[in-house]
Amino acid sequence: MNSAEIKIDLFRKLDSLKGNRLEEAYGMLLNYINGKNELDDWQSLTKEQQNAIKFGVEQLDKGEGKKHSDVMSDIRKRYTNA
């Protein structure tokens, strides 16, 4: 594949992504372009941490996530002396 074909193929693949997957790919691409190597960060995590992150991403992909404001509200109710 030449450069033009690679760019077209990449564009088509990115264009087919939706929602969280598109945002994830965008972040990864920007990190790569900006020279960050998140693979090193990932590999420095324990297996337990990696599994927890994977589980969270799976929940988000299934639409099982919670809004930040709801989580914060629950925490405030649980931990404030009201």
C-alpha positions in Angstrom: 0.0 0.0 0.0 1.3 3.5 -0.8 0.8 6.5 1.4 -2.4 7.7 -0.3 -4.0 4.2 0.0 -3.1 4.0 3.7 -4.6 7.4 4.4 -7.8 6.5 2.5 -8.1 3.1 4.3 -7.5 4.8 7.7 -10.1 7.5 6.9 -12.7 4.8 6.0 -12.0 2.9 9.2 -12.2 6.0 11.3 -15.3 7.1 9.5 -17.1 3.9 10.4 -16.5 4.3 14.1 -19.2 5.8 16.4 -19.5 7.1 19.9 -16.9 6.0 22.5 -15.0 4.0 19.9 -14.4 7.1 17.8 -13.3 9.1 20.8 -11.0 6.4 21.9 -9.4 6.1 18.4 -9.1 9.9 18.2 -7.3 10.0 21.6 -5.0 7.2 20.7 -4.1 8.8 17.3 -3.4 12.2 19.0 -1.2 10.6 21.6 0.7 8.8 18.9 1.1 11.9 16.8 2.1 13.9 19.9 4.7 11.3 20.8 3.2 9.7 23.8 3.6 6.0 24.3 0.6 4.9 26.3 1.5 1.3 25.9 4.3 1.9 28.4 1.8 3.4 30.8 -0.6 0.4 30.2 2.1 -2.1 30.8 3.2 -0.4 34.1 -0.3 -1.1 35.5 -1.0 -4.3 37.5 -3.1 -7.0 35.9 -5.9 -6.1 38.4 -5.8 -2.5 37.3 -5.8 -3.5 33.6 -8.8 -5.8 34.2 -10.7 -3.1 36.0 -10.2 -0.7 33.1 -11.2 -3.3 30.6 -14.3 -4.1 32.6 -15.2 -0.4 32.8 -14.8 0.0 29.0 -17.0 -3.0 28.4 -19.7 -1.5 30.7 -19.5 1.8 28.8 -19.8 -0.1 25.4 -23.0 -1.8 26.7 -24.4 1.6 27.8 -24.1 0.7 31.5 -22.2 3.8 32.4 -23.3 6.5 34.9 -23.1 10.3 34.4 -20.4 12.0 36.4 -22.9 14.2 38.1 -24.8 11.1 39.4 -21.7 9.5 40.7 -20.7 12.7 42.5 -24.2 13.1 44.0 -24.0 9.5 45.3 -20.6 10.1 46.9 -21.7 13.3 48.5 -24.7 11.6 50.0 -22.6 8.8 51.3 -19.7 10.7 52.7 -21.0 14.1 53.9 -22.4 14.7 57.4 -25.8 15.8 56.4 
